[in-house]
Amino acid sequence: MCGSELHHLPEGVQRVAAFLQQAGHGEGPRMLDGAARTAQEAADQLGILVGQVAKSIIFRRRSDGVAVLVVASGDRRVDEKKVAALVGPVGRADADFVKAQTGFSIGGVSPVAHANTPVTLVDRELQRFDTVWAAAGHPHAVFAATPAALQLLAGAPWADVVQEVAA
């Protein structure tokens, strides 16, 4: 996307686009026809597996109120106990906290370009795929990346943060 095209996008998408461009990431945000507030909605619109959706889940760390971002594969459930073992006890974050900390509304939280830098963990299960898709600052916006590129863009370690899958 060139600069003039960015002015027509929602503010959150513009912020993500600018971040991706500055980071040298070749894939800019893509606007979808419908909302992709859930991993399943995003997968359906993109014609991909739900596991290829990199969902961004925000928690509030209990000790200091800092936002904790977990970027997880869309077909996995985040295990709060595993997250707590890595960053300290966490609790659920309400919509106001998410918006204040990230600058994004729930359903469009990107793994990058947050208003305040969160403590971030990236689900190692994303490495099962060649390409993953993440929210780009708006419920109708996504961007593609390899798992390795996403992990670098998020500036976070790979982590075991999801519940075990029954065989």
Secondary structure, DSSP 8 states (H G I E B T S, - for coil): --HHHHTTS-HHHHHHHHHHHHTT-S---EE-SS---SHHHHHHHHTS-GGGEEEEEEEEETTT--EEEEEEETTS-B-HHHHHHHHS-EEE--HHHHHHHHSS-TT---SS--SS--EEEEEGGGGGSS-EEEE-SSTTEEEEE-HHHHHHHHT--EE--B-----
